[in-house]
Amino acid sequence: MERQAAPGWYGAGDGWVAYWDGTRWTGDRAPAPTPPPPAPARRRLPWPAWVALIVLFIFVGLPLIGAFLQGFGTGLSR
């Protein structure tokens, strides 16, 4: 016995889909569904922004971290 394809909508190759009921084509046709749009590309920071962030960290972040740690090291308390 020859195995038949499962019932369902199948692409007709011309931008349409046709319905197969498991034994024959029914003649029902519909426009093929459009594929979902591609996911938007992930935006990356340009290299000047990375340079600015690194410089900001060096001149602002590191001194703040140093001052914070130095406050703990001297045992200052109120």
DSSP file (Angstrom, degrees, kcal/mol; ACC not computed):
  #  RESIDUE AA STRUCTURE BP1 BP2  ACC     N-H-->O    O-->H-N    N-H-->O    O-->H-N    TCO  KAPPA ALPHA  PHI   PSI    X-CA   Y-CA   Z-CA
    1    1 A M              0   0    0      0, 0.0     2,-0.3     0, 0.0     0, 0.0   0.000 360.0 360.0 360.0 135.1    0.0    0.0    0.0
    2    2 A E        -     0   0    0      1,-0.1     2,-0.4     0, 0.0     0, 0.0  -0.631 360.0-123.5 -83.1 134.4    1.3    3.4   -0.9
    3    3 A R        -     0   0    0     -2,-0.3     2,-0.2     1,-0.0    -1,-0.1  -0.626  24.9-148.6 -81.3 132.2    1.6    5.9    1.9
    4    4 A Q        -     0   0    0     -2,-0.4     2,-0.1     1,-0.1    19,-0.1  -0.664  21.4-102.7 -98.3 153.7   -0.3    9.2    1.3
    5    5 A A        -     0   0    0     -2,-0.2     3,-0.1     1,-0.1    -1,-0.1  -0.393  46.6 -95.2 -70.0 152.5    0.7   12.6    2.6
    6    6 A A        -     0   0    0      1,-0.1    16,-0.3    -2,-0.1    14,-0.1  -0.328  47.9 -93.2 -66.4 149.9   -1.2   13.9    5.7
    7    7 A P  S    S+     0   0    0      0, 0.0     2,-0.3     0, 0.0    14,-0.2  -0.329  76.4  93.0 -61.1 146.3   -4.2   16.2    5.0
    8    8 A G  E    S-A   20   0A   0     12,-2.5    12,-2.8    -3,-0.1     2,-0.4  -0.919  75.6 -50.6 156.3-178.9   -3.4   19.9    5.1
    9    9 A W  E     -A   19   0A   0     -2,-0.3     2,-0.4    10,-0.2    10,-0.2  -0.719  50.6-174.3 -87.7 132.3   -2.4   23.0    3.1
   10   10 A Y  E     -A   18   0A   0      8,-2.8     8,-2.9    -2,-0.4     2,-0.1  -0.963  31.2 -99.9-129.5 144.7    0.6   22.6    0.8
   11   11 A G  E     -A   17   0A   0     -2,-0.4     6,-0.3     6,-0.2     8,-0.0  -0.381  21.0-159.8 -63.9 135.7    2.4   25.1   -1.3
   12   12 A A        -     0   0    0      4,-3.1     5,-0.2    -2,-0.1    -1,-0.1   0.474  38.0-119.6 -94.6  -4.5    1.4   25.1   -4.9
   13   13 A G  S    S+     0   0    0      3,-0.5     4,-0.1     1,-0.0    -2,-0.1   0.445  97.1  82.9  84.0  -0.7    4.6   26.9   -6.0
   14   14 A D  S    S-     0   0    0      2,-0.4     3,-0.1     0, 0.0    -1,-0.0   0.049 120.1 -80.9-123.4  26.3    2.9   29.9   -7.5
   15   15 A G  S    S+     0   0    0      1,-0.4    17,-2.5    16,-0.1     2,-0.3   0.541 106.3  94.3  87.2   7.0    2.3   32.0   -4.4
   16   16 A W  E     - B   0  31A   0     15,-0.3    -4,-3.1    13,-0.0    -3,-0.5  -0.850  63.4-139.5-125.9 162.7   -0.7   30.0   -3.4
   17   17 A V  E     -AB  11  30A   0     13,-3.0    13,-2.1    -2,-0.3     2,-0.3  -0.941  14.2-157.2-120.0 148.0   -1.5   27.0   -1.2
   18   18 A A  E     -AB  10  29A   0     -8,-2.9    -8,-2.8    -2,-0.4     2,-0.5  -0.902  19.4-116.1-123.2 153.0   -3.8   24.2   -2.0
   19   19 A Y  E     -A    9   0A   0      9,-1.7     7,-2.3    -2,-0.3     2,-0.5  -0.783  19.5-164.9 -97.4 127.9   -5.6   21.8    0.3
   20   20 A W  E     -AB   8  25A   0    -12,-2.8   -12,-2.5    -2,-0.5     5,-0.2  -0.946   4.7-162.6-105.7 121.2   -4.9   18.0    0.3
   21   21 A D        -     0   0    0      3,-2.4     4,-0.1    -2,-0.5    -1,-0.1   0.391  55.6 -91.6 -88.8   5.9   -7.6   16.0    2.1
   22   22 A G  S    S+     0   0    0    -16,-0.3     3,-0.1     2,-0.2    -1,-0.0   0.078 120.8  38.2 109.0 -22.8   -5.4   12.9    2.4
   23   23 A T  S    S+     0   0    0      1,-0.4     2,-0.3   -19,-0.1   -17,-0.0   0.574 122.5   0.9-128.0 -26.7   -6.6   11.2   -0.8
   24   24 A R  S    S-     0   0    0     -5,-0.0    -3,-2.4     0, 0.0    -1,-0.4  -0.980  76.3 -88.8-157.8 164.6   -7.0   14.0   -3.3
   25   25 A W  E     -B   20   0A   0     -2,-0.3    -5,-0.2    -5,-0.2    -7,-0.0  -0.669  30.8-153.7 -78.0 134.0   -6.7   17.8   -3.9
   26   26 A T  E     -     0   0A   0     -7,-2.3    -1,-0.1    -2,-0.4    -6,-0.1   0.675  33.3-117.1 -85.1 -17.0  -10.0   19.5   -3.0
   27   27 A G  E    S+     0   0A   0     -8,-0.5     2,-0.3     1,-0.4    -7,-0.1   0.306  70.9 134.9  94.7  -9.3   -9.6   22.5   -5.3
   28   28 A D  E     +     0   0A   0     -9,-0.3    -9,-1.7     2,-0.0    -1,-0.4  -0.592  30.8 178.1 -74.4 132.1   -9.5   24.9   -2.4
   29   29 A R  E     +B   18   0A   0     -2,-0.3   -11,-0.2   -11,-0.2   -20,-0.0  -0.961  10.2 176.0-134.5 152.7   -6.8   27.5   -2.8
   30   30 A A  E     -B   17   0A   0    -13,-2.1   -13,-3.0    -2,-0.3     2,-0.1  -0.977  42.4 -84.7-149.0 157.3   -5.6   30.4   -0.7
   31   31 A P  E     -B   16   0A   0      0, 0.0   -15,-0.3     0, 0.0     3,-0.1  -0.412  54.7-105.2 -63.1 140.5   -2.8   33.0   -0.9
   32   32 A A        -     0   0    0    -17,-2.5     2,-0.0     1,-0.1    -3,-0.0  -0.408  40.8-102.9 -65.3 140.9    0.3   31.6    0.7
   33   33 A P        -     0   0    0      0, 0.0    -1,-0.1     0, 0.0   -18,-0.0  -0.366  35.5-116.3 -64.9 144.3    1.0   33.1    4.1
   34   34 A T        -     0   0    0      1,-0.1     0, 0.0    -3,-0.1     0, 0.0  -0.611  31.2-111.8 -80.4 140.9    3.7   35.8    4.1
   35   35 A P        -     0   0    0      0, 0.0    -1,-0.1     0, 0.0     0, 0.0  -0.360  40.7 -94.7 -68.2 152.5    6.8   34.9    6.1
   36   36 A P        -     0   0    0      0, 0.0     3,-0.1     0, 0.0     0, 0.0  -0.318  48.6 -96.1 -64.8 151.5    7.4   37.0    9.3
   37   37 A P        -     0   0    0      0, 0.0    -3,-0.0     0, 0.0     0, 0.0  -0.329  48.9 -94.5 -65.7 151.7    9.7   39.9    8.8
   38   38 A P        -     0   0    0      0, 0.0     3,-0.1     0, 0.0     0, 0.0  -0.306  47.1 -94.8 -65.3 151.7   13.3   39.3    9.8
   39   39 A A        -     0   0    0      1,-0.1     3,-0.1    -3,-0.1     0, 0.0  -0.366  50.3 -96.9 -63.6 143.4   14.3   40.3   13.3
   40   40 A P        -     0   0    0      0, 0.0    -1,-0.1     0, 0.0     2,-0.1  -0.326  45.5-100.0 -63.2 145.5   15.8   43.8   13.5
   41   41 A A        -     0   0    0      1,-0.1     2,-0.4    -3,-0.1     0, 0.0  -0.385  40.1-106.1 -66.0 141.3   19.5   43.8   13.4
   42   42 A R        -     0   0    0     -3,-0.1     2,-0.3    -2,-0.1    -1,-0.1  -0.540  35.5-127.8 -71.3 126.3   21.1   44.3   16.8
   43   43 A R        -     0   0    0     -2,-0.4     2,-0.3    -3,-0.1    -1,-0.1  -0.577  23.8-159.9 -79.3 135.6   22.5   47.8   17.1
   44   44 A R        -     0   0    0     -2,-0.3    -1,-0.0     0, 0.0     0, 0.0  -0.870  23.3-107.8-114.0 148.2   26.1   48.0   18.2
   45   45 A L        -     0   0    0     -2,-0.3     2,-0.0     1,-0.1     5,-0.0  -0.524  38.1-116.3 -70.7 138.3   27.8   51.0   19.7
   46   46 A P    >>  -     0   0    0      0, 0.0     4,-1.4     0, 0.0     3,-1.0  -0.360  30.8-104.3 -69.9 158.9   30.2   52.7   17.3
   47   47 A W  H 3> S+     0   0    0      1,-0.3     4,-2.3     2,-0.2     5,-0.2   0.814 117.9  60.3 -60.4 -33.0   33.9   52.6   18.3
   48   48 A P  H 3> S+     0   0    0      0, 0.0     4,-2.4     0, 0.0    -1,-0.3   0.879 103.6  52.5 -63.0 -32.8   34.0   56.3   19.4
   49   49 A A  H <> S+     0   0    0     -3,-1.0     4,-2.3     2,-0.2    -2,-0.2   0.900 108.6  49.8 -66.8 -39.2   31.2   55.6   21.9
   50   50 A W  H  X S+     0   0    0     -4,-1.4     4,-2.4     2,-0.2    -1,-0.2   0.918 110.6  50.0 -64.2 -42.4   33.3   52.7   23.3
   51   51 A V  H  X S+     0   0    0     -4,-2.3     4,-2.6     1,-0.2     5,-0.2   0.925 110.7  50.0 -61.3 -44.0   36.4   55.0   23.6
   52   52 A A  H  X S+     0   0    0     -4,-2.4     4,-2.4     1,-0.2    -1,-0.2   0.901 110.7  49.5 -62.7 -41.0   34.3   57.6   25.4
   53   53 A L  H  X S+     0   0    0     -4,-2.3     4,-2.3     2,-0.2    -1,-0.2   0.902 111.7  48.2 -64.8 -40.9   33.0   55.1   27.9
   54   54 A I  H  X S+     0   0    0     -4,-2.4     4,-2.4     2,-0.2    -2,-0.2   0.926 112.8  47.7 -66.0 -44.7   36.5   53.7   28.6
   55   55 A V  H  X S+     0   0    0     -4,-2.6     4,-2.5     1,-0.2     5,-0.3   0.915 111.6  51.0 -63.0 -42.6   37.9   57.3   29.1
   56   56 A L  H  X>S+     0   0    0     -4,-2.4     4,-2.1    -5,-0.2     5,-1.2   0.905 110.7  48.8 -60.7 -42.6   34.9   58.1   31.4
   57   57 A F  I  <>S+     0   0    0     -4,-2.3     5,-2.6     3,-0.2    -1,-0.2   0.915 112.3  48.6 -63.8 -42.7   35.5   55.0   33.4
   58   58 A I  I  <5S+     0   0    0     -4,-2.4    -2,-0.2     3,-0.2    -1,-0.2   0.929 121.0  34.0 -64.8 -45.2   39.2   55.7   33.8
   59   59 A F  I  <5S+     0   0    0     -4,-2.5    -1,-0.2    -5,-0.2    -2,-0.2   0.662 137.1  16.9 -89.7 -16.1   38.8   59.4   34.8
   60   60 A V  I  X5S+     0   0    0     -4,-2.1     4,-1.8    -5,-0.3    -3,-0.2   0.720 124.5  46.1-118.9 -50.0   35.6   59.1   36.8
   61   61 A G  I  ><S+     0   0    0     -5,-1.2     4,-2.5     2,-0.2     5,-0.2   0.935 111.9  48.2 -67.1 -48.6   34.9   55.5   37.7
   62   62 A L  H  ><S+     0   0    0     -5,-2.6     4,-2.8     1,-0.2    -1,-0.2   0.923 112.1  48.4 -63.3 -45.0   38.3   54.5   39.0
   63   63 A P  H  > S+     0   0    0      0, 0.0     4,-2.6     0, 0.0    -1,-0.2   0.897 112.7  49.9 -61.4 -37.1   38.8   57.5   41.2
   64   64 A L  H  X S+     0   0    0     -4,-1.8     4,-2.3     2,-0.2    -2,-0.2   0.919 112.1  46.8 -65.6 -42.1   35.4   57.0   42.7
   65   65 A I  H  X S+     0   0    0     -4,-2.5     4,-2.5     2,-0.2     5,-0.2   0.916 112.9  50.3 -64.4 -42.4   36.1   53.3   43.4
   66   66 A G  H  X S+     0   0    0     -4,-2.8     4,-2.6     1,-0.2    -2,-0.2   0.917 111.4  47.6 -62.0 -44.0   39.5   54.3   44.9
   67   67 A A  H  X S+     0   0    0     -4,-2.6     4,-1.9     2,-0.2    -1,-0.2   0.893 112.0  50.7 -64.0 -39.6   37.9   56.9   47.2
   68   68 A F  H  X S+     0   0    0     -4,-2.3     4,-1.1     2,-0.2    -2,-0.2   0.934 114.1  43.1 -63.0 -47.1   35.2   54.4   48.2
   69   69 A L  H  X S+     0   0    0     -4,-2.5     4,-2.0     1,-0.2    -2,-0.2   0.863 111.1  55.1 -69.2 -35.4   37.8   51.7   49.1
   70   70 A Q  H  X S+     0   0    0     -4,-2.6     4,-1.8     1,-0.2    -1,-0.2   0.869 102.3  57.7 -66.3 -35.4   40.1   54.2   50.8
   71   71 A G  H  <>S+     0   0    0     -4,-1.9     5,-1.1     1,-0.2     4,-0.4   0.869 109.8  44.1 -61.7 -36.2   37.3   55.3   53.1
   72   72 A F  H ><5S+     0   0    0     -4,-1.1     3,-0.6     1,-0.2    -2,-0.2   0.849 110.2  56.4 -73.3 -35.6   36.9   51.6   54.2
   73   73 A G  H 3<5S+     0   0    0     -4,-2.0    -2,-0.2     1,-0.2    -1,-0.2   0.805 105.2  49.9 -69.1 -30.1   40.7   51.2   54.6
   74   74 A T  T 3<5S-     0   0    0     -4,-1.8    -1,-0.2    -5,-0.1    -2,-0.2   0.573 105.6-125.7 -86.8  -8.6   41.1   54.2   57.0
   75   75 A G  T < 5 +     0   0    0     -3,-0.6    -3,-0.2    -4,-0.4     2,-0.1   0.784  42.8 175.2  72.6  26.1   38.3   53.0   59.3
   76   76 A L      < +     0   0    0     -5,-1.1     2,-0.3     2,-0.0    -1,-0.2  -0.434   3.1 167.0 -65.6 136.0   36.5   56.2   59.1
   77   77 A S              0   0    0     -2,-0.1    -5,-0.0     1,-0.0     0, 0.0  -0.974 360.0 360.0-145.8 159.2   33.2   56.1   60.9
   78   78 A R              0   0    0     -2,-0.3    -2,-0.0     0, 0.0    -1,-0.0   0.411 360.0 360.0-100.3 360.0   30.6   58.6   62.1
